């Protein structure tokens, strides 16, 4: 069963450019094992990094090595702390 992780932080406009730059740099990094998809959302200064993981073990392994987890890469670049939540993915619809 896939796992969805959502990491969220309020980011002041002055440092939001660091978020976008870090996100751009993620494309050049090796993807952590088990990371199927990853998304960046922004709404009114609240940024979220959502990852879809093959298993909770894959997520936990990336979390243990903070330099490999997309949320840490993005939010550390802006110097902000983030919160984390997890959900089991039971279904999805793709076009």
Secondary structure, DSSP 8 states (H G I E B T S, - for coil): -EEEEEEEEE--HHHHHHHHHHHHHHTTS---TTEEEEEEEEETTEEEEEEEES-HHHHHHHHHSGGGSHHHHHHHHHT---EEEEEEE------
